[in-house]
């Protein structure tokens, strides 16, 4: 049941929010940090907000992925096994979360992201150009497809950052290529999660469609800039997004307990 009064002003706000989220997400991930709080602020209940976010994010990740493919930065045949196992991972994510402590994840993810940030900051020239591969391609995609697809299916923050870091450090991709393949994997897990939310009736299309149009446009622009400007443009945006994600998760996890202790 829709619980939001949709006005022209709200649709305009949602459109531009989608543009911003799609732009940032297509370059370095983290679009959900922009989109989800805005959806929640409109008064949409959490379950509906999560489903609506996955719906609109699917358009942005598709737009960016298609642009990277069209410009020759991504070859689908090279990551087909990754798409398959990301799909499987995302589909079983809701089951896996019952076997893994949410508390453990909530506390572990900011620490792991901090490692990604430190590794990126301290590795000069990381992602500027392709480097020697450290892990066979198929085992890489099977492992990370299951892990990160599953993670995105039931939790999500930082998924794009983990994909990009793994592709750069283990497959030796430059940041432009890694960003392209990351968008393909993000689209896969987004569309699976959206389908599951839709089956449960947890997507608010009146809110999501306006954002989806913005996402498509913003992602097209952002991915185009990433392709043209390369690692020197992507690297600082990537690091900024990872840093903001860490702050957001740290605030969510610890701020309430801190203020209660005062």
Buried (B, 14 or more C-beta within 10 A) or exposed (E): EEEBEBEEEBBEBBBBBBBBBBBBBBBBBBBBBBBBEBBBEBEBEEEBBBBBBBBBBBBBBBBBBBBBBEBEBBEEEEBEBBBBBBBBBBBBBEEBBEEEEEEEBBBEBBEBBBEBBEEBEEEEEBBBBBBEEEBEBEEBBBBBBBBBBBBBBBBBBBBBBBBBBBBBBBBBBBBBBBBBBBBBBBBBBBBBBBBBBBEEEBBBBBBBBBBBBBBBBBBBBBBBBBBEEBBEBBBEBBBBBBBBBBEBBBEEBEEEEEEEEE
